[in-house]
């Protein structure tokens, strides 16, 4: 059985015809990621920090523990919607690829794409769009602050 190096599940197509128990056995034998704060290691050093920030920001906005967004199960509707928003913001606000986000949430890339489409469709509602816009602006502000470097010397006198 071959496994991809970036995913907990077998390469697509290799589990075809397997029973539910065999499929779950394959997943349980896969090598786990090294995790920090529930977020798997990503390729760029700052990506894990940004993913953690977005996840915690959305969880806070929905008054949920951030771990609920990373759980493998579906959870309730509130947690699912928060997860979809977090996925959408990582894709649009941080320009994470669908594959990168799928590794974070341990979900298939097509599921990640579906979450982005759902949120995009919900943005037709002005109230929902305003809420997403606030979260996007928060991400934008944090990214600007993260790249800010004070001038050398720190001298404010002119």
C-alpha positions, -999 to 999 in steps of 0.1 A, spaced: 0 0 0 15 33 -10 11 65 10 16 101 0 41 119 21 18 148 29 -15 131 38 -28 108 65 -49 88 40 -36 66 12 -31 80 -22 -64 84 -40 -76 52 -56 -55 28 -35 -83 21 -11 -109 14 -37 -130 -17 -29 -119 -17 7 -144 -23 35 -151 5 61 -130 -13 87 -101 -19 62 -102 18 52 -101 29 89 -72 5 95 -52 21 67 -58 55 82 -48 44 117 -15 30 104 -5 62 86 24 82 99 11 113 118 24 148 114 45 166 139 20 190 154 22 222 173 -10 236 189 -30 211 168 -17 225 135 5 201 114 39 213 104 37 232 71 63 240 45 70 277 54 80 286 90 54 313 95 25 293 80 18 273 111 16 305 132 -7 321 106 -29 290 104 -31 289 142 -40 326 144 -68 323 118 -82 292 135 -82 308 169 -96 341 156 -126 323 140 -131 300 170 -132 331 192 -157 348 169 -180 318 172 -173 314 209 -159 279 204 -127 263 216 -101 263 187 -97 225 190 -133 221 179 -124 234 144 -96 209 140 -115 178 151 -119 151 124 -156 146 130 -183 169 116 -194 184 150 -225 205 152 -236 231 126 -220 260 144 -186 243 145 -189 232 109 -197 267 97 -168 281 118 -144 255 102 -156 264 67 -150 301 74 -115 294 88 -108 273 57 -121 301 34 -100 327 52 -68 306 50 -74 302 12 -84 338 4 -67 358 31 -34 339 34 -33 323 -1 -28 288 13 -34 262 -13 -63 238 -10 -38 209 -4 -20 228 24 -54 235 41 -64 198 36 -33 188 56 -42 212 84 -78 199 88 -70 163 77 -97 165 51 -97 157 14 -88 186 -9 -122 185 -26 -139 189 8 -118 221 14 -128 234 -20 -165 227 -12 -161 247 21 -147 277 1 -176 275 -23 -202 274 5 -188 305 22 -185 323 -12 -222 316 -18 -232 327 17 -214 360 11 -245 370 -10 -261 378 23 -250 414 34 -249 405 71 -228 374 65 -206 393 41 -200 420 67 -189 394 93 -164 378 68 -151 412 58 -143 420 94 -124 388 98 -105 395 65 -96 430 76 -83 416 109 -61 391 90 -49 419 67 -40 441 97 -21 413 114 -1 406 82 8 443 79 18 444 116 38 412 112 58 427 83 64 460 101 99 467 111 108 499 130 135 522 115 170 516 127 180 536 158 144 542 169 150 579 170 118 599 166 134 633 167 137 653 136 
